[in-house]
Each structure stands twice: as structure tokens, then as C-alpha cells.
């Protein structure tokens, strides 16, 4: 009985139970399931409430702790190189698989028939259509108003300000040290708040999955067609072979990493967003042996620049729409699509539905594949989002370990100790529960 009570008290078991109950509610009482959506939204908002200040203090403390500004610059370059290489591989794998499986072939969809159904999609994509080019994207990284960046949760702008703040603080000597101590205390308070919020994670997962099942039906959980099956398979292959190869180089076990982050994976599955677990990732990766400076830079940056699951989705969804609407798309068009996505795929955020909007903006900017075709994948996008989010999360945890190893700041002894504690069932009180 004591073992059962201990098991039920763990977060990942509570989330599993909540997901099962949510599916049952959505299946037997669809209206109640749809009505449970605010529970999921509430949990997401509670997490988003603390993400921006946590990113700020984590990055500042991490960079200030390094001391050597030249070393910080080297870390930034290595991080961006890793992100670009791995996300490009993800784009290529998605492109290859969708051409092999041909999920949209034979559908013969008339684009004109999608005009009315896709009006809202085109409208949603329009703001992104006017997004400026690379220089505009770079300019957008610089906040015109820091308070506004914090208020709107613009993580990249907050990241830029945090880096400048850390550099300035490092050059103030004793005054900077006092601020360092103050921010460290603030960090402890913020993570304590996260611990309170995580108590309601099962409720959030219950509401989110209840809404999904109630709106689309339980049968849609397993019969969403060839595209969705191919996408899930591709994500699995990417994690096993590409990220698996990176973990081998880093001298860690991919399977043990997945077990170590099982709670975060289940929360991500239930809420369909990686934002819900960012604070926990920052803490657990540091306890796994990654340095504070690497963790503080790679995770927040990776939420916009290293979305591996979204990268796979972009190429597969775009080519699927072309196949389904009989839109000619030869190798030159696909290479152009790949080149455009290498830029646009870096602009997404780790929140629900952002990939759908980025895809719409990409198709609209190219003009080759009809944006109206997105109506075909609207119904299954919510389910594909789970695989996107899970792949994004695993990709960013592996990235943090790999960059730490590349930087010579990965502590293998701490890694083995953390894994041993996890396998022994020890709960670390320092991790928000």
C-alpha cells in the first residue's frame, strides 16, 4: 500500500491518470470534454507567467558565472552552428520521407473547393506574410522597449537584453556581485513558484486532452491518415538515429535521458507545448551535468532556433499539400522550399499552433504551393502538434548536453549520479515538483 501511495504521489503517474481520464471524458461526454479546455489554458498561462523572468535571471546568472566574455561568444557560435546543422537535417529527413510515402498522392483536391473553408487560415497567415527578410528578423531581436518585451513574453528579445545585462553586470565588480546575489535569490523564489504551479499539471493535461478528444472524437486519435502516421514515424526515426548519434558522441544514453525526463515528456504530451516544462528542464539539465552557462543559453535560444519536430512537420506538410492538390513541385521547387524553411523555421515559438502559422507564412511567401491547402491538415494539426512538441523537447535537451560536451563543460560524474538516483527512485527536492 505504501508503494502504491508513493507511486500515485509522483507527477508522471498523476499526469498519465489525468490523460486517460481526459480521453474518457472527451469520448463519453464530448461537450464536457470541450468545456474542459480552460483547465489546460489555465495551466499554460500559469507557466507562461514565470517563463520570461526565469529566462532572464537564468541567462544573466549563467553568463555572469562564466566571467570570460570571449568564452561566452564562443559558446553562442557553437550553439547556433549546432542548431543550424541539426534542424537542417530534420528538414531534409521530412522532405525525403514525404517523397517516399507520397501521402497526398491520388487525393486530387480542387483548390477552388477549399477557398471558403480556408479563409480564416489565410487571414491568420497574413500577418506573417509581411514579416521582413533576414535583416528585419535580426532587427526584431533588439527590443524597442524592454518592459514591452517582458510583458509580451518575447523570449528572444529578453534573451538579448539578458546577455547585455550580464555583460554589464560582470564589469561592475563588487556592485555587480551584489546584483548577482540578489538575482540568485529571485531565481530561487521563481522556481519555488514553479513548484507550486506544477502541482496542477495533471489538471492542465486533463483539460487539454479532454478538449482534443471531445472535439475530434476518440477514433481520430488513431485514424488520422497516412500523413500523420508518417510524421510520427519520421519523428521517431529522427530521435533514434540523429539525436541518438549525438548522444553516443556525448557519451550518454538516449534511453536513459528519455527515462530521466519522462515527467516532462508526459506534461508536454498532455499540454502539447514545451513551454510548460522549460523551468524544470533548466534545473534538471544542470543537475544532469550541464554547466549553468550552457543551459541558460541553449534552452531559451533553442525554443526558437532548434525546433526539430516543427522542421520535420514543415517539409512534410508543405509537400503533402502539393501532392494532394496536384501542384507541380519538382526538385528545384523543393530545394527552394528547403532554403526558405531554413530561415522561417527559426522564427517559431514553442507554443501550441505556432508551427501552423509559420507554415502558412512560408507558403504565402513562396507562392508555389496554395495556402488554401492548409485546410486539409487543419483537423489533424492538433494531433501532429504532440509529436512536434515531444521531438522539440528531446532535441533541446540533447542539444544542451552536446553543446556542454563540445564546450568541455559536461560533468560525466554528475550525469551518472543523476541517472543512478533516478533509477533508484530518489526524488531531488531541488527540482520543481
N, C-alpha and C positions, 0 to 999 in steps of 0.2 A: 504493500500500500504506500509506503514511504517513497519507493522508487517511482510509482505512478504519479504521486503528488509532485515529485521533483521534476519528472518529465513534463507534466502539464504546466509547470511554472516557467518552463523555458519558452522564449519568444517564438522560436521557429515552429514548435508544436502548436502553439496558440494560433499562429498565422495559418498553418495547414488546416486546422479545425475551422477557422474563420472562412477560408476559401471554400472548403467543402460545404459549409452551411450557406454561404453566399450563392453557390451554384444551385443548391437545392431550393433556396428561396426564389431565385430567378426562374427556375424551371416550373415549380408548382404554383407560385404566386407571382407571375410576371410583373403585375402592376406594383406590387410591394417591392420587388427587386429593382425596378426602375426608380421607384421612390427612395431607395436606399443610397442613391448616388451622392447626396450631400454628405454622407458619412465619409466616403472616400475623399471628396473635395475638402472636407474639414481637415483631415489628416495631412493632405498635401499642403494646405495653407499653413498649418502649424509648423511644418518642417521648413517651408519657404520663408517663414517669418524670421528664422535664425540663420539661414544659409549665408546671406550676404555678410553679416558681421563675422560669422565664423570663418568665411573665406578670407576676409580682411585680416583678422588677427592671426590666423594660421600662416598666411603668406608672410606677413610682417615679421612674426617671431621666427619663422623658418629662415628667411633671408638674413635677418639681423644676427641670427645664431651662427651663420657661416662666417661673417666678418669680412672675408676676402671678396670684394665686388667683382674681380676678374673671374673668380670661380663661379659666381652666380651667372655671369654672362655665358660661360662655357656650358653650364647646366641648361640654360634656356635654349641654346643652339642644339644641344644633343636631344632635348625633349622634342623640339619641333621637327628635327630630322627623323626621329623615331616615328612620330605621329604621321608624317607625310608618307613614309615608306609603308607602314602597316596599313593605313587607310587606303592607299592606292592599291595594295594587294587585295584588300577587301572588295574594292570596286571592280577589279579585274576578275575575281572569282565569281562575283554576282553576274558579270557580263558573260562569262563562259558557261555557267550553269544554265542561265535562261536561254541561251542559244542552243544548248544541247537538249534541254527538256521541251522547248517550244510550247510553253503552257497556253499561250494565246492563239496558237495556230488553229485555223478552222472555225473560229468564232464568228468571223465575217460581220462584225458590228458596224452598222452605219453611223458615222459620226454625227450626222444630222439628227438622228433619233436621240442623241444624248444632250442636245443643246439645252432643252428645258430643264432636264434633271441636273445639269452641271452648272447652272447659272451661279449658284452660291459658291461652288468650288472656284470658278473663275474669279468671282468677286473677292474671295478670300486670298487668292494668289496675287491679285493686282497690286497690293501694297509692296509685295516683294519684287514685282516686276520692275519697279522703278529703283530698286536697290542699285547704287552706283557700282562701278567696277572695283578692281583691286585697291586702287588708291582711296576710293571712297570707303571701302571696308577698313583700311588702315586708319583713316581719319576718324572713323566711328569708334575706334578703340580708345580715343582720347576723350574723356568726359568734359563736356562744356560746363557741367555743374555736378560736383561730386555728390552733393546731397541728393540730387535727382537720380544719379546712378544707383545709390544705395536704396532709394525709395522704390525704384522700378526693378530692382534686382538684376541689373545688367552686370553679370559676373565678370565679363572681360574688362569692362571699364573699371570696375572695382579692383580687379587684379592689377591693372596698370597703375592705378593710384596707390595700391598697397606696395608695389615694388618701389615706386618713388619715395613713399613714406619710409620704407625700410632703409633705403639708401641714406636718406636724410638723417634718420634716427641713429644709424650706425656711425655717422660723422659727428655726433654731438657729445661723445664721451660719456661723462658722468650723468649729464642730463638725459641722454639717450637711454642709459641703463635704468634710470628711474621709470621712464616710459615703458621700457621692456618689462619691468616687474609689474607695472600697472596692467599692461595688455595681457600678461600671463594670468593675472587674477581674473580679468574679464573673460579670458578663454575658458578658465575653469567654471565660471558661472554659466557661460553659454552652453557648455557641454552638459552641465547639470540640468539645464532646461531641456536639452535634447533627450536626456534620460527620462524626464517626466513625459515628454511627447511620445516617446517610443512605447510607453505603456498602452497607448491607444492604437498602435499599429494594427493589431488584429481587427479592430473595429473599422479602420480605414480599408483594409483588404476586403473585409466582408461587404462593405458598401460598394466598392469598386467592381468586384467580380459579380455581385448580385445585380448591379445595373447592366453589366455586359450580357449576362445570361438572360435576364428578363427582357432586354431589348431585342436581342438577336436570336434567342432560343438556344436550348442546350445542344440541339443537333448541330448548330453552327460551330460548336467547339471542336468537332472532329470532321466535319464535312464541308470545308471551305474551299475545296478545289485544288487543282494541281499547282497553282501558283503558290498558295500558302504552304502546302506540303514541301514544295521545292525550296521555298525560302527558309523554312525551319531546318531542312536538311543541310542547306548551304551554311547556315549559321553554325550548326553543329560541326560540320567539316572544317570551317574556319577556326573554331575554337580548338578543336582536337589537333589539327595539323599545323596551322600557322602559329597560333598562340602557344600550342604545345611545344613547338620547336623553340620558341622564345624562352619558355620555362626551362627547357632542357639546357639551353645556353646559360641561363641564370642559375642552374643547379638547384632548382626547386621542383616539386611535384605538382603538376596541374590538378590532378585528382584531389590531393590534399588541400590545395588552395580552394577548390570548389567546396570541399567539406568545411574548411575554416570560415568561408563566407556564406555558408548555407542560409543563415538567417537573413542576410542582406539580399540574397538571391530570391528568397521567398517573398520578402517585402516588395522587392522590385516586380516580381511576377504578379502579386496581388494588386499593386497600385499602378503598374505599367509605366513607372518613371524612376530614373536613377537618382533624381534629386532627393527622394525620400531617404536614401541611405548615405548621402555624401558625408554628413558629420561622423557617422560610425566608420566609414572607410578611412577617413583621416586618422582616427585613433587606432584602428586595428592594423593598418599598414605600418604605422610607426612601431607598434608592439611586435610586428612580424619581422622587423629588422631593417626597414627602410628608414633613411635619415629624415629628420623633420623638414629640412630644407627641400629635399626632393619631393616628399609627399605634399608639402604645402604648395609647390608649384605645379606638379604634374597633374594631380587630381582636378583642381579647379580649371586648369587650361584644357585638360582632356575632355571636360564636359562640353566643349565647343569644337575642339580640334581633333578629337580622337573618337568619333562615333562610328565604330566598326560595323555595328549592326545596321545603322542607318545607311552607311555606304553600300552595303550589300543590297539593301532594300531599294535604294535609288536606281541602280542599274537594272535590277530585275523588274521593278515596277514599270520603268520607262520603256524597256524593250517589250514587255508584256503588252502594254497599251498599243505599241506599234504593231505587234503581231495580231492582236485582237481586232484592230481597225484596218488591217491590211495596208498600213502605212509603210512605204518602201524605206528601209533603213539598212543600207549596206555597211561594209566595214569602215568606210571613211566617216559615215554619219555616227557610227558607234564610237569611233576614236574621238570624234569631236565631242560627243556626249561625255565620254570619259574625261576629256580635258576640262570641260565646263564643270563637271561634278567634283573634280579635284579642288576647285575653288569653292563652289556653292555648298558642298558637303561640310565645309569647315564652319559654316555660319549658323548651324542648327544649335539648339539647346537641348539639354537632357530632360525635356518636359513632354507631357502627353500631346501628340498631334503635331509637334513642330516639324517632323520629317515630312509629313503630308504637305504642309505649306511650302517647305523648301523645294520639294519635288515639283509642285505647281509652278513656283517661280522659275525653276530651271527649264521646264518645258516651255513656259511662256517666253523666256528669253531666247531660246533656240529657234522656236517657230517651226521645227521639223515634225515633232510628234504632237498631236492635238491635245490641248489641256483638257478638253471635254472628256477625253478617255478616262480621266481620273474618277469619273462617276462609276466606272466598272469596279474599281478597287475600294470605293468608299465603304462598302459594307463589311469588308474583311480587314480594313486598315487597323481597326481597334485590336483585332486578334494578332495581327502581324506586329503590332507595337510591343507586345510582350516579349517576342523573340528579339526585337531590336534593342529593347531596354536591357535584357539579360546579357546579350552579346556586348553591348556598350559597357556594362558594368565589369564583366570579366576582362574585357580589353583594357580598361583603365587600371584595374588592379595589376594586371600583368605588366602594363607599361611602367607603372611606378616601380615595380621590382626590377625590371630590365634597366631602366634609367639609373636606378640606385646602384645596380651592379656595374653598369658602364662608367658611372661616376666614381666607382670604388668606395661606395658608402653603404653597401648592403652587408648587414651583420648576419652571417650564416648561423652563428651560435644562437642568436635571439630567434631566428626563424625556426630552428629545430626545437628550441624550448617552447615556443608558442604552439607549434604543431603537437608536441608531446603533451602539453597542458590541455589542448583541445581534445586529443584522443583519450586523455584520462578523465575528461568530463569536468575539468576545473573551469570555473567561471571567473573571469578577471573583473574585479569590481571597478577598474578604471575605464571600462567600456560602457557607454550609454546603453542601458537595458530597456 
